């Protein structure tokens, strides 16, 4: 397909694409309105606002508006000087828009004469036109059709015949595929794990905690205790670490309590957004106080984060495996008499070398909706838990020993991960509990 603003690294015209006017502009705007009115966009105000903003900015040749910070301030009302690395709202929404555009065009039955795309890694949309140059413009009224020469007519007949054969084969395959005698393909553990969310008519909420939940007093106390914990780690490698310490500190030794979204949580959110896109399920992002109890009662949800998430703490507080802060120590405890305790382990330099996490899959949660918590004691545990719930391989391995009917029950999975150079390793299942 031909395209406007097709990417060519050394092309001056690509770096400074021209203003699009006339019939082409009208065609783009018409296609934009069709997209926004489709079922993939009409119920998502954020996606509509994002796509309209970048398309109009591109049509009017305002590349300076197609920057992450500018989109964040003008579309999502972030402060002008906000830190994009700590607030991924634009990147997350761009991924959501790409997914919705892909779904929209996959459903189109008519030949696509114009396609609006948002390339990965860019916020500048690209407009692809059909293979025929005539598709770009609007045919003048009364224009006479152009007669094809005999050779072209024969070629056209061959193409039509070929298409007819393809259609017949497709119909036969469809009949075979949907035959009542056909045995359905078994679902993967990933599809079974997310089954209630896939079956829901509502979008899935992806809820990221706000890292500013800790008070300034607690942040100061943690920074004062850090040196003591590092020293203790040299003699006792099982010493606990508070979430936000270790590698997640500022140069002054203060826990990162000012950021809007922890980087570990946002990476899990990206993975979940991609997963739901592959499962053809719409999702919406909620950050900090953007996730209300009313939301959790109305939509299936994934809650990311442990001690920094009030919703995780409330939902997991009375479960078999629960997060607990006891005398300043952060841990996971098995809530039975004589239950085991797991704490984050530090290396000689105070860095995290082992973390633990809980994945709680609640079919019958306190909210009345299907809810999954993805939470570690520290950020690396959360990362490992996110990898577990988005990976067919890890779910297949980890749930092999789960009860046969775990799909219809509440389920908790306790995970362990080894941390190397501030990166979480593969998640390992320590225990599962279903009820």
Secondary structure, DSSP 8 states (H G I E B T S, - for coil): -EEET---TT-HHHHT-----HHHHHHHHHHHHHHHHSTTTTT-HHHHHHHHHHHHHHHTT-GGGSSHHHHHHHTS---TT--TTT--HHHHHHHHHHHHHHHHHHT--S--SEEEE--TT-SS-EEEE-SSGGGTS---TT-------HHHHHHHHHHHHHHHHHHHHHHHHHHHHT-TTS------HHHHHTHHHHH-SS-EEEEE--GGGS-HHHHHHHHHHHHHHHHHHHH-TT----TT-TTSB-TTS-B--S-SS-HHHHHHHHHHHHHHHHTT--EEEEEGGGS-HHHHHHS-EEEE-STT-HHHHHHHTTSSEEEEEETTEEEEEE-STT--EE--EE-TTS-EEEEEEEEEEESS-TTSS-EEEEEESSHHHHHHHHHHHT-HHHHHHHTTTS-TTGGGS-EEEEEEEEEETTEE---EEEEEEE-
